[in-house]
Amino acid sequence: MPRTAAWARHWRENEAVAVPAFTPPEKASAASAPGDSERLDREDLARTSERLAGAMRELERFAFAIAHDFRAPLRAIDEIARGIEQEAGRVDAETAAKLRSVLAQGAAMEAMIAKLLAYCRLSSQPLELEMIDMEGLVREAWTRVRNRERAELSVETLPPARGDRRMLTLVWSSLLANAVKYGSKADAPRVEVTGGESPGNVVYGVRDNGGGFDVGYSGKLSHVFERLGAAPEFPGTGVALAIVQGIVTRHGGNVWVDAHAGRGAFFQFSLPIHAV
């Protein structure tokens, strides 16, 4: 039996007991001592937290099993298509074009699986907190963005933050790459990075001068594999922004976007100032 099917059966069999029932204080025995209900409440909460953590670990292993089972046939398809492509002289132009499409779709599926695994890992990786020079981190992340050469980057003076450097690098890389991609059709692509403080938070933003989108799509920000009304000429899986949402949420912050069709987009995220 494939590992995916085995994990699915295991999940169905154990789902009903993944989280124990919570016992409200009012259901406690009337004869209990005054402190008993609070103690039972804490014990129930601890057991629930432990079961939830176990369920998340099971879900992560399930995702890894799915990824493994998906990758095997993908590699086979890729090898077969490449073998046929090497014999391109024996096929007509239309068939050769279809083979290239198969290879491109296989590569896109591989990228989706890799990003799904990255998304699943967010729930289990501990945060390694340190003080971070956010302006320096932005410029470091910018060097990793593809096709950045055409875009002009401007960075305001940014307040520092306390967070996980590796995860926040991914946040900046994702937001900057998103801005470059959707601003690529502008005559002079421009990316602006802003920062400041609001009551209780430090706030950062990335603005582009691309085509924007209907702000009504912003509710999909945390949905894996759902894109924010993007035009089909822009490649993508919809995972990167969900990863941004997950990382910022783990740091105790929020993510939001202000966008209008034809007027670019402005993604912002906040981090609690008490963590700085």
C-alpha positions as CSV (number, residue, x, y, z in Angstrom):
1,M,0.0,0.0,0.0
2,P,1.4,3.5,-0.9
3,R,2.5,5.5,2.1
4,T,0.0,8.2,1.3
5,A,-2.9,5.7,1.5
6,A,-1.5,4.3,4.7
7,W,-1.3,7.7,6.3
8,A,-4.8,8.6,5.1
9,R,-6.2,5.4,6.8
10,H,-4.2,6.1,10.0
11,W,-5.5,9.7,10.0
12,R,-9.2,8.5,9.6
13,E,-8.8,5.9,12.3
14,N,-7.3,8.4,14.8
15,E,-9.0,11.6,13.8
16,A,-11.9,11.2,16.3
17,V,-9.4,11.0,19.2
18,A,-6.9,13.6,18.0
19,V,-8.3,16.3,20.4
20,P,-9.9,15.3,23.7
21,A,-13.2,16.8,24.8
22,F,-12.8,19.9,27.0
23,T,-14.5,19.8,30.3
24,P,-15.9,23.2,31.2
25,P,-15.7,24.3,34.9
26,E,-19.4,24.4,35.2
27,K,-19.6,20.7,34.5
28,A,-17.3,19.8,37.4
29,S,-18.8,18.1,40.4
30,A,-20.5,20.4,42.9
31,A,-18.7,18.6,45.7
32,S,-15.3,19.5,44.3
33,A,-13.1,21.9,46.2
34,P,-12.9,25.5,44.9
35,G,-9.5,25.0,43.3
36,D,-10.3,21.6,41.7
37,S,-12.1,23.0,38.7
38,E,-9.2,25.3,37.9
39,R,-6.7,22.5,38.2
40,L,-8.9,20.2,36.0
41,D,-9.2,23.0,33.5
42,R,-5.4,23.4,33.3
43,E,-5.0,19.6,33.0
44,D,-7.5,19.4,30.2
45,L,-5.8,22.3,28.4
46,A,-2.4,20.6,28.7
47,R,-3.8,17.3,27.4
48,T,-5.5,19.2,24.5
49,S,-2.3,21.0,23.6
50,E,-0.3,17.8,23.7
51,R,-2.8,16.0,21.4
52,L,-2.9,19.0,19.1
53,A,0.9,19.0,18.8
54,G,0.8,15.3,18.1
55,A,-1.9,15.8,15.4
56,M,0.3,18.6,13.8
57,R,3.3,16.2,13.7
58,E,1.1,13.5,12.1
59,L,-0.2,16.0,9.5
60,E,3.4,17.1,8.7
61,R,4.4,13.4,8.2
62,F,1.3,12.9,6.0
63,A,2.3,15.9,3.9
64,F,5.8,14.5,3.5
65,A,4.4,11.1,2.4
66,I,2.1,12.8,-0.1
67,A,5.1,14.7,-1.5
68,H,7.2,11.5,-1.8
69,D,4.4,9.7,-3.6
70,F,3.8,12.6,-6.0
71,R,7.4,13.0,-6.8
72,A,8.0,9.4,-8.0
73,P,5.5,9.5,-10.9
74,L,6.6,13.1,-11.7
75,R,10.2,12.0,-12.2
76,A,9.0,9.1,-14.4
77,I,7.0,11.4,-16.6
78,D,9.9,13.8,-16.8
79,E,12.3,11.0,-17.8
80,I,9.9,9.6,-20.5
81,A,9.2,13.1,-21.9
82,R,13.0,13.9,-22.0
83,G,13.7,10.6,-23.7
84,I,11.2,11.3,-26.4
85,E,12.4,14.9,-26.7
86,Q,15.9,13.7,-27.5
87,E,14.4,12.0,-30.5
88,A,12.8,15.2,-31.6
89,G,14.0,14.5,-35.1
90,R,11.5,11.7,-35.3
91,V,8.4,13.7,-34.2
92,D,6.7,16.7,-35.8
93,A,6.8,20.2,-34.5
94,E,3.4,20.0,-32.8
95,T,4.4,16.9,-30.9
96,A,7.7,18.5,-29.8
97,A,5.9,21.5,-28.5
98,K,3.5,19.3,-26.5
99,L,6.5,17.5,-25.0
100,R,8.0,20.8,-23.9
101,S,4.7,21.7,-22.3
102,V,4.7,18.3,-20.4
103,L,8.2,19.1,-19.1
104,A,7.2,22.6,-18.1
105,Q,4.1,21.4,-16.2
106,G,6.1,18.7,-14.5
107,A,8.6,21.3,-13.3
108,A,5.7,23.5,-12.0
109,M,4.3,20.6,-10.1
110,E,7.7,19.9,-8.6
111,A,7.9,23.5,-7.5
112,M,4.4,23.3,-5.9
113,I,5.4,20.2,-3.9
114,A,8.6,21.8,-2.7
115,K,6.6,24.9,-1.5
116,L,4.0,22.8,0.1
117,L,6.7,21.0,2.2
118,A,8.2,24.4,3.1
119,Y,4.7,25.6,4.2
120,C,4.2,22.4,6.4
121,R,7.6,22.8,8.0
122,L,6.6,26.2,9.4
123,S,4.5,24.7,12.1
124,S,7.3,22.5,13.5
125,Q,10.4,24.7,13.2
126,P,11.3,26.5,16.4
127,L,11.8,30.3,16.3
128,E,15.4,31.3,16.8
129,L,15.0,34.9,17.9
130,E,17.6,37.6,17.6
131,M,17.8,41.3,17.0
132,I,17.8,42.0,13.2
133,D,18.8,45.0,11.2
134,M,15.8,44.9,8.8
135,E,17.3,47.3,6.3
136,G,20.3,45.1,5.9
137,L,18.1,42.0,5.7
138,V,16.0,43.7,2.9
139,R,19.2,44.3,0.8
140,E,20.4,40.8,1.5
141,A,17.0,39.4,0.4
142,W,17.1,41.6,-2.7
143,T,20.2,39.9,-4.0
144,R,18.2,36.6,-4.2
145,V,15.3,38.0,-6.3
146,R,15.2,36.9,-9.9
147,N,14.9,39.5,-12.7
148,R,15.6,42.3,-10.2
149,E,17.9,44.1,-12.6
150,R,15.1,46.0,-14.4
151,A,13.5,47.2,-11.2
152,E,14.6,50.2,-9.1
153,L,14.7,49.5,-5.3
154,S,14.2,52.2,-2.7
155,V,14.4,51.5,1.0
156,E,13.4,53.8,3.8
157,T,15.2,53.8,7.2
158,L,13.7,50.7,8.8
159,P,13.3,50.0,12.6
160,P,15.0,46.9,13.8
161,A,13.0,43.8,14.8
162,R,13.4,40.8,17.0
163,G,12.7,37.6,15.1
164,D,13.9,34.5,13.3
165,R,16.5,35.7,10.7
166,R,16.0,32.8,8.3
167,M,12.2,33.0,8.4
168,L,12.1,36.8,8.0
169,T,14.6,36.6,5.1
170,L,12.0,34.4,3.4
171,V,9.3,37.0,4.1
172,W,11.3,39.7,2.5
173,S,12.4,37.5,-0.4
174,S,8.8,36.5,-1.1
175,L,7.4,40.0,-1.0
176,L,10.2,41.6,-3.0
177,A,10.0,38.8,-5.7
178,N,6.2,39.3,-5.8
179,A,6.7,43.0,-6.3
180,V,9.3,42.5,-9.1
181,K,7.1,39.9,-10.9
182,Y,3.9,42.0,-10.9
183,G,5.7,45.2,-11.7
184,S,7.6,43.7,-14.6
185,K,5.1,45.1,-17.1
186,A,5.6,48.7,-16.0
187,D,7.7,51.0,-18.2
188,A,10.0,51.6,-15.2
189,P,9.5,48.9,-12.6
190,R,9.9,50.3,-9.1
191,V,9.8,48.6,-5.6
192,E,9.6,50.7,-2.5
193,V,10.2,49.3,1.0
194,T,8.8,51.3,3.9
195,G,8.9,51.0,7.7
196,G,7.8,52.7,10.9
197,E,6.1,52.2,14.2
198,S,2.4,52.1,15.2
199,P,1.1,51.7,18.8
200,G,2.5,48.4,20.0
201,N,4.0,47.3,16.6
202,V,6.7,47.9,14.0
203,V,5.2,48.0,10.5
204,Y,7.0,47.2,7.2
205,G,5.7,47.4,3.7
206,V,6.6,46.6,0.1
207,R,4.9,48.7,-2.7
208,D,5.1,48.0,-6.5
209,N,3.9,50.0,-9.5
210,G,2.5,47.0,-11.3
211,G,-1.0,46.1,-12.5
212,G,-2.4,45.5,-9.0
213,F,-5.5,43.5,-8.5
214,D,-9.0,43.7,-7.0
215,V,-8.6,44.1,-3.3
216,G,-11.6,41.7,-2.9
217,Y,-9.1,38.9,-3.5
218,S,-7.1,39.8,-0.4
219,G,-9.0,37.3,1.7
220,K,-7.1,34.5,-0.1
221,L,-3.8,35.7,1.3
222,S,-3.4,32.8,3.6
223,H,-4.9,30.2,1.3
224,V,-2.3,27.7,-0.1
225,F,-2.3,27.5,-3.9
226,E,-4.8,30.3,-4.3
227,R,-3.5,33.4,-6.1
228,L,-4.7,37.0,-5.6
229,G,-6.5,37.4,-8.9
230,A,-3.3,37.3,-10.8
231,A,-3.3,37.5,-14.6
232,P,-2.3,34.2,-16.3
233,E,0.8,35.7,-17.9
234,F,2.4,35.8,-14.4
235,P,3.7,32.4,-13.3
236,G,3.3,31.3,-9.7
237,T,1.7,28.8,-7.3
238,G,0.1,31.0,-4.7
239,V,2.2,29.4,-1.9
240,A,4.7,32.2,-1.2
241,L,2.2,34.7,0.3
242,A,0.7,31.9,2.4
243,I,4.2,31.2,3.7
244,V,4.6,35.0,4.5
245,Q,1.3,34.9,6.4
246,G,2.3,31.8,8.3
247,I,5.7,33.2,9.3
248,V,4.4,36.6,10.4
249,T,1.6,35.0,12.4
250,R,4.1,32.8,14.2
251,H,5.9,36.0,15.2
252,G,2.7,37.4,16.6
253,G,2.1,39.9,13.8
254,N,-0.4,40.5,10.9
255,V,-0.3,40.8,7.1
256,W,-2.5,42.9,5.0
257,V,-2.6,44.4,1.5
258,D,-3.9,47.5,-0.2
259,A,-4.3,47.1,-3.9
260,H,-6.3,48.4,-6.9
261,A,-6.5,47.1,-10.4
262,G,-4.0,49.1,-12.6
263,R,-2.5,50.9,-9.6
264,G,-0.1,48.4,-8.0
265,A,-0.1,46.7,-4.7
266,F,1.1,47.6,-1.2
267,F,1.8,44.6,1.1
268,Q,2.4,45.4,4.8
269,F,3.1,43.3,7.8
270,S,3.5,44.1,11.5
271,L,5.5,42.6,14.3
272,P,4.8,43.2,18.0
273,I,7.1,45.9,19.4
274,H,7.4,44.1,22.8
275,A,9.4,41.4,21.0
276,V,11.9,44.0,19.7
